[in-house]
Each structure stands twice: as C-alpha cells, then as structure tokens.
Amino acid sequence: MTGTLILVRHGQSDWNLKNLFTGWRNPDLTEQGQGEARATGRALKGAGIVPDLFYTSALRRAQHTLDLILEEMGILNVTITRNVALNERDYGDLSGLNKDDARAKWGEEQVLVWRRSFDVPPPGGESLKDTAARTLPYYEAEILPALKAGKTVLVAAHGNSLRALVMAIEGLTPDEILAREIGTGEPTVYKIGADGTLAERVTL
C-alpha cells in the first residue's frame, strides 16, 4: 500500500511579481498566479488524482491557491487544515523589501548568504534549517500517518516550507536542496510507502 503526496507551491503572488521578500507577509495571488493554480487543478484532475486530505499554511496566497485547485477539480465542501507550521520561511527584517534594495543596504554577498545558506538566518528571521524545524515535525505527526495508511494528501504551501519537506522525503543534502527550484504553482507528486519512505516520484 502506498500513499500519494502532492506538494504545490502557491501561484505567483503580488510580491513575487514586485521582487519583494515576502515571508510571513500576506499578499494575494496575481492573475498569473491564479492561472497557475487553476492549471495545476486541471493537471491533477486529468491524472485521475483524487485527494482525501487537504493542508495549507496560514497565509492567503497558499490558501487561495488550494481553493482554486479544488475548484478546478470539482471538489467542494471539504475540510481544509490550515497551520502556521507550513508557512513560508520568515524573512524577518528583509520582509517587504525589494531584493535590489536589500542588496544595496547590506551588500550582495550578505544577502546571498541569507537567501541561499542552509543555517544562516536574516536579522529577525528564519534560516531554511529553522523552517524545517517547524515544518518537518508537523509533517511527521499530521500528514505522514495518513500517507502510510494509503491516503492521498494535497499540500499547498511555499517555496521554503516545501523545500524542507522535499529535503527530508528525497534525502537531499543542504547543498542539494538549496539548488532545487520549486516553481510557483507547480505540483510535485510522490508515492510514499507504508514505511513512510519515498517509493516513487511521479511525473504528471
């Protein structure tokens, strides 16, 4: 028996478009982002995937993405679990800043360290390691048991909270996960075995 895990990064947000550090700030989707979410819903429906359980973060852009996916799949009146454990990495003092402005203030090298190191957080924020420290225990306690039982689970979240999950599921190193790009609105589908380990990565 295998479970199916679908991970979807939210569609393009207003702040993605404006090149701003977003973190726990709460912009909504752009028109393009809404289209990305709807396209994922159509792709999942076309693949015959029917989720049993639905999870998202406490942030609007991920919630809206999930709502649009479900609308395209014709799935209505279901329970959606929302939890801050699935929130994007908190960018602290960088939140709301244009990335070019941040480079001008702190220097390109320092901003690159904050963005692309595994365990160095920006001022007042979280590193990817910190993000994993809240995301993985939630996954292991709330989502993994359902996957082991053969359920299909859809998670709509964020680039870095999903990186934390992908790193654990695929057994990647910090360097490998930092090099992994997770596109807005793009689904990643896994088959998870009854022992909780990765059985297969599925291409839609």
Secondary structure, 3 states (H helix, E strand, C coil): CEEEEEEEECCCEHHHHCCECCCCCCCCECHHHHHHHHHHHHHHHHCCCCCCEEEECCCHHHHHHHHHHHHHHCCCCCCEEECHHHCCCCCHHHCCCEHHHHHHHHCHHHHHHHHHCCCCCCCCCCCHHHHHHHHHHHHHHHHHHHHHCCCEEEEEECHHHHHHHHHHHHCCCHHHHHCCCCCCCCEEEEEEECCCCEEEEECC
